[in-house]
């Protein structure tokens, strides 16, 4: 029987989820109302997820391009009234001095660096180290795991948010050109933490930009970014492969897209 989207397991986090969440942050653009009174701010949030990644070239923040595009649109509409934050425990911490390193709308990838990223020192998070050997391509059948922070998870009486995470495992389905990866939307290994409300759909707005890992003989390998959640009837998750991002953060398109 096919598992419905409302049947996500709400239980203790799997051990692997505890590991993956170290490298995934909730990324918010907070809009301050013009007439906000001190201590009585009703924040408007444009939210996504992001991956903390470190190579020999430095530290990077990687997310989906459409997350950054949504932030940019709001920044243009509301100059001086918006600020980018990440969430650490239950604290919203601003990110200053981050700058785009490489952007690709078609691949749906965005990489950021600069002092704003180098100086990030989150209490509960860490940067995932680039392994000392070449990253491998994902092939159909590879076992993948992903995580992210859906938005609109604020709990009453909390100033910011007690954030909940969604986590999923599934077998990869790689497109013929190798540009996109899918995970079927109804695998048995799907979890949500208690802070996540019952999910009405599998679109999971806000989980875009969350990291995707593959299981290898030597451990886990970062292989992509959550790009989109497909609609009914399958609710597949679409993944942007990270192998197009070099160690310096530069995105290089595959020959099939040139």
VENHU-V963710 format. One record per backbone hydrogen bond with DSSP energy under -1.0 kcal/mol. CO is the residue of the C=O (numbers start at 0). NH is the residue of the N-H. E is the energy in kcal/mol with one decimal. If there is no record, write none. Layout:
BEGIN
{{CO/NH/E} {CO/NH/E}}
END
This chain:
BEGIN
{{3/6/-1.6} {8/191/-2.2} {13/17/-1.5} {14/18/-1.2} {15/19/-2.6} {16/20/-2.3} {18/21/-1.2} {19/22/-1.8} {21/125/-2.4} {22/51/-2.5} {24/49/-1.9} {25/86/-1.5} {26/47/-2.7} {27/84/-3.2} {28/45/-2.2} {29/82/-1.7} {30/43/-1.5} {32/35/-1.3} {36/39/-2.4} {40/42/-1.0} {43/30/-3.0} {45/28/-2.3} {47/26/-2.6} {49/24/-2.4} {50/61/-2.4} {51/127/-2.4} {52/59/-3.3} {53/129/-2.4} {54/57/-1.1} {57/54/-2.8} {59/52/-2.4} {60/111/-2.5} {61/50/-2.8} {62/109/-2.1} {63/67/-1.6} {64/68/-2.7} {65/69/-1.8} {66/70/-2.0} {67/71/-2.8} {68/72/-2.2} {69/73/-1.9} {70/74/-2.6} {71/75/-2.2} {72/76/-1.9} {73/77/-2.3} {77/80/-2.0} {80/31/-3.2} {82/29/-3.0} {83/94/-2.7} {84/27/-2.7} {85/92/-2.9} {87/90/-2.3} {90/87/-2.6} {92/85/-2.3} {96/115/-1.7} {98/112/-2.6} {101/110/-2.7} {103/108/-2.0} {108/103/-2.4} {109/62/-2.5} {110/100/-3.3} {110/101/-1.4} {111/60/-2.3} {112/98/-2.2} {113/116/-1.3} {113/117/-2.6} {114/118/-2.4} {116/119/-1.4} {127/53/-2.8} {138/141/-2.3} {141/171/-2.9} {142/214/-2.1} {143/169/-2.1} {144/212/-3.4} {145/167/-2.0} {147/165/-2.3} {154/157/-1.6} {164/192/-1.8} {165/147/-1.6} {166/190/-2.9} {167/145/-2.5} {169/143/-3.1} {171/140/-2.6} {172/181/-2.3} {174/177/-1.4} {179/174/-2.5} {180/238/-3.1} {181/172/-2.1} {182/236/-2.4} {187/189/-1.4} {188/168/-2.5} {189/8/-1.2} {190/166/-2.4} {192/195/-2.1} {203/206/-2.3} {204/150/-2.4} {206/209/-2.0} {207/48/-2.6} {209/225/-2.9} {210/146/-1.4} {211/222/-2.8} {211/223/-1.4} {212/144/-2.6} {213/220/-2.2} {218/215/-3.7} {220/213/-2.8} {222/241/-2.1} {223/211/-2.3} {224/239/-2.8} {225/208/-2.7} {227/237/-3.6} {230/234/-2.2} {235/229/-4.6} {236/182/-1.8} {237/226/-2.9} {237/227/-1.6} {238/180/-1.8} {239/224/-2.1} {241/244/-2.2} {243/251/-2.9} {245/248/-2.2} {249/245/-3.1} {253/256/-2.3} {254/257/-1.0}}
END
